[in-house]
Amino acid sequence: MISRLAHFAANFFASLAAMTLAFPALALTQDELITQCKEAARAPVVACMAKAGARLDLCIASVGRPFVYACVVRLEQQQAARVPPPLPPKDEAASATKNEKSVRNAFVAPPRTIADITAILDSEKPDDAKIGKLKEAADIKPPTNVSSEKLAEFYFNRATARGLLSRNKEALEDAQQGLALRKGTVDYFLTNSLRHNIALQYSALGDQAGALAELETIVRESQIPARRGFQILAMQEVARLLVSMGNVSEASTYSQRVQAMVQEARGSPAPAWRATYAIYGNLWEAQADAARAVILAARGQYSEAEAAYRRAEAFMRGMVRDLNRYDHGPPPEVVLQYADGARLTIAHIEARQGQLSEAEVDARRALLGILKQDGKYCPATPTFIVGLADILVEEGRHQEAEKLARAALEVERTLGVGDDSPESANILSQLGNILVLQGRMTEAANVYAVLDKAIAQWTPQRREVFELNGSRIFALYASGQVEAGIAAAENMVKRQTTRIGEKSFDAAVSRGVLAVGYALASRDAEAIREFQAAIPVLLASERENTDENDPTLMAAHNLRLQRIVEFYIGVLARGRETSGDVAVETFALADAIRGHAVQQALADASARGREGPGARPTRAHRAGRRQENQRRARCTQQSAGAAVGAARRTDRTRHQRCAGTAAHRTQGGARRDQQALPILCRAGRSEAAIGRRHQGGAQAWRSDAVVLFRRIRQFRLGGA
């Protein structure tokens, strides 16, 4: 029996050579791994042969081949796991360096103007020939008397051209026709490209489920060695799409699969993997880092996400040197667009961390890179223009942001992109928001009216992204459509609490917006209920962000908080049974906001101290400090004047002071003071009385309260 088993085993191992021909991955595995797995397979094969009626070929098929294949794969993965991730390409290493100190020391603050960018945008005129070629490519007729292969390629190219012009429905139809012509073909590259195009168009049309289905099909169809590169790209896109749908848990699973597959390719002993990685390694490393970054950002780990995106950007730029070795390489300018897109994402990640100066630098670099490479009238350029505008909005530079938003909209319309496209709708919405921030409510209402007309045929689910918007709702309030604004605000509260929870900052902002509507409609009980639910969360969020936010971000956040607090103070003050406790609460809210500015000033002083006595400030730093000193001097002078005035005034002249102060303002300022200052008069406490109650704090309390009250907009106080 033993000699018989030995004979069978010898025949089995002799047949392994034939088996490896059927499994190309094994034929390419290192000899020592194959030998090790052969030895390990001996026992199970022998056990199989010991069974009555067992045949050698059946044991090889049912036991030997699966065992050896799994064994080799396992050993390859174990060996690959010991290989660390590579450093970014040398030319781009500075973009993703781990030495944060050196990066910060080399940082040069951006200019506090966008004159250089607007000069470029204003100087470039539309190239009618170039734009005509884009439109021609999107309108070309299908060829006749060509093979299905050529026709499928035509539909892919036209779908791409139509997608660039945001003609997404037509692009989807073309890609689907091309895919139908590819069924049963051997070459997978075009099939994969068509599926990617279909997923892209579904996503642009708001059909995230359709996009996900196409990408998951690519993942399934690519589970063979020759297609693993397609699988890496598709899984990274699935992770990004799932995050946008709120399914971070499943997205994390796909992200881990991407990283595991790239890790295997990076360190596999298989010659085929090594040869392929040498060509496509930069692309795959970029996908792995991007997949990791999107999960980190979704979980609020912004510092880690920024580092991952910087690595992804560096590897994308490193791809350009490899394109001549690709089987089907994209044009270099397309790769650089993706790299600049990663840099723009980095800017938004920096903004979330409160690093607005750094964010502006990266957003500017991304936009200038696109302008230099592709010019103003390129379908990708508006995305980068509004990306910088986003940062300027956070910095409170609304007029400059408005210029950029209008420039982006002009590019879209010049290219023939309709206002009903997702990109144009987003720009219109942003422009309306910027106008609201500037208090130009009539103009904002006109912009929102254009947006309404553009998205009228969209599904309700797609429209709500633009309709349930805080700035848009404030524009409704300002135009007298209070009930419509309240209805939108109620839906926004439901949407935010369902998506991210009642205690989230965005949900609290939504409640504050709703409370303002109730206040305008004189539904004070409901307004107070919503205010009391929102304000503690908003204050807590501001305190959490104080340590890391720079002054510009604090200003943007405080403006959002102040708008809600101001209306709350107004509702409390106009109550018919106003008591001293109301005054205490309103001034406490003012002090809470003032406290953020004080804490940030201390943090700034501490940061300057950490620079060290030998640190030489740059010209930008010196200019910034000079402006800050001038601003603080003005604030100190104003506070001192307010303090002296408060000390000299008495309860007997309180009403005269209110009227007199309003009379000495400009016409617009007078209206605001006539609305705001009576709140002080009705509070039931003079500054001196409040000061006695709060041990001499009258000057600081009054100064902040007046600042808040004078900012109240479009709010009629009943019974003042």
Order of alpha helices (4+ residues) and beta strands (2+ residues): alpha-alpha-alpha-alpha-alpha-alpha-alpha-alpha-alpha-alpha-alpha-alpha-alpha-alpha-alpha-alpha-alpha-alpha-alpha-alpha-alpha-alpha-alpha-alpha-alpha-alpha-alpha-alpha-alpha-alpha-alpha-alpha-alpha-alpha
